[in-house]
Amino acid sequence: MIQSIRLQNFRSYRDESFEFEPGVNIIVGPNTSGKTNLLEALMMLVLGSSYRGSTNEMIGFGKSWARLDGHTPDGQRTVKLEDHGGLVKKSFEINGLVFGRLSQQKTIPTVLFEPQHLQLLTGRPELRRDYLDNLLGQTISGYSGLARSYRRALLQRNNLLKKGPQTKSQLFAWDVRLSELGGQIAGYRYELVTSQNKQITKLYQKLSNSRAKVELHYISSCPPQNYSSKLLHKLETSTEQDYVRGFTTYGPHRDDLGVIINGHNAQEMASRGEARTVVLALKILELKSLQEARGQKPLLLLDDVFSELDGARRRALTGFLEDYQTFITTTDADVVAHNFAQKCNIIPVSK
């Protein structure tokens, strides 16, 4: 739980402080008033990362530093951003101890739901991969480091591909490295999708008041049982094709999450309402997975999604949220507040 936060030189905030309640906190104000900036500050404080832009953009215009100070029942957390000639250094302090990066154990589990996530089902495969990876990063110790190592290896291989066939002798080492890391990533993703698949139909039916059957599938060109060896073979046999294209065509960075509703491909056939109900179900599964894995209730950050949902889905969503500390941004507090039985903490922000 976050009890309070102070923002100094953080985006549009010069020096502002806010206090929060354990339940529902509604951050209300006109567009461009700083609502999303406050939500981003909370995310930086608890996870050490943002879902918007680069770290350089977080420091207020014309300033050389930014600072976030938050209080939790366990003590104080601080984030410092310092601009060193265009290179921003980020550091964290928890109860007097300083860290360059927050490991999973030092984060507070958090679920973000923002408008782009409503395209999770029908949008680019990258959105669905990010959904899986962000959840695994908060539930599997070392997964975020594994994903970073894979991205670095992929970048090295792609750089060699762009230089042309004369680099062919150097590719094998990166093929082996990618297949080893890729097999681990795909294995974790497959286990997560398998677990969620067992729960999603019941949850979807409750949200939609229907009898629809929903299935989740991990879509890949390599079988999960022998992913590493199959990927190595594909990397070796697709070398000429990869040189022509200038990038690596196989691996977990090309895999996808498939959704089937009543036997039909939801990405192609789902109605707007069905798609949004699937997304709500996935977000609630994310909330449950985090609580089970971390042994504590996650924070929930909702960035202007209530205006994108109809009344039935708003009510369905709030029914799952009242046991969590929740932060909701909106331009109209009444639209949000009347969906909750409990009293909400209204936090006005202005330009």
C-alpha positions, 0 to 999 in steps of 0.5 A: 500500500502507498500512503503518500507521495511527494513529486519534485520536478517530475514531469509537470509537477514542480513540488506536490504531495498527495495522500492516499487511502487503502481503498479506491483513490480517484485522481480527477482533473481535466485533460493534460492536468497531470493525472497520468503523470501522477500514476506514472510516478506511483509506478516508478516508486513501486516497480522502478519503471514506467509505461510511458516514454524514456527516463529522460522525459520524466525530469521537468523541463529545464531541470537537472533532477527529479525526485519521488518520495513515498511512504508505505506501511514498511517505511520510505521509498525514494526514486532519484533521477539525475541528468548528466549531460543528457544521460539520466541516472536513476537510483532507488532508496528503500529505508536508507538502502540505495539500489541501482535497480529494483529486483523483484523482491524490492518491488510492490506487485502492481497491475496497470490497466490503460487504454492501449490494453483494450487493444490487447486482443485485436492489436499487435502481437507485441502487446500480448507478448508484453502482457505475458512478460510483464506478469512473469517479470513480477512473479518469476524471480530472474525473469526480467534479467532473462528477458534483457539477456535475450534482447541483447543477444537478439540485437547482436544477431540482428546487427550481424545479419545487417552486415551481410553474409560475410558475418556467417561464421559469427552467427553460430554462437548467437544462434546457440545463445538465443536458443538457450535463452529463448527456450527458457522464456517460452517455457515460462510463458507456456506454463503461464498460459496453461495456468490461465487457460484453466481459469479464463472460461469461468471468469469470462462467463461471470463477466459476460453473463454467458456460457461462452467457452474461452481457450488460450493458446501459446502460439509458436513455430517451435513446440514447448517440449523441445523449444531450444533444440527446435529453435536452434535448428530453425535459426540455422536453416533460416540464415539466408532468409534472415540475411535478406530480411535483416532480422531474426525470423524465429524465436519468442520475440515472434511468438503470440498468445492466441484466444479462441471463443466458442471455437472461433479465432477471437482476434479475427471474429470477436465483437467489440464487447467480447474483445473487451471482456477477454481483456478484463478477464486477462487483467483480473487473472493478472491481479490474481496471479500476482497475489498468489505468487507474491503473497500480498495484494497488488496495487491497481493502476487504472489510467482512464479506462472507465470512460472506455467501458460500458456500464455492465463492464464497469460494474463487473470490473469494480466487483473485483477491485474493492479489496485492492488499493486502486488508483483511477484517473478520470475527467469525471469522478462521478462516473467512477465513484457511483460504481463503488459501494464504498466511499472513494478518496477523491484527489483533484489535480489541476494544470 
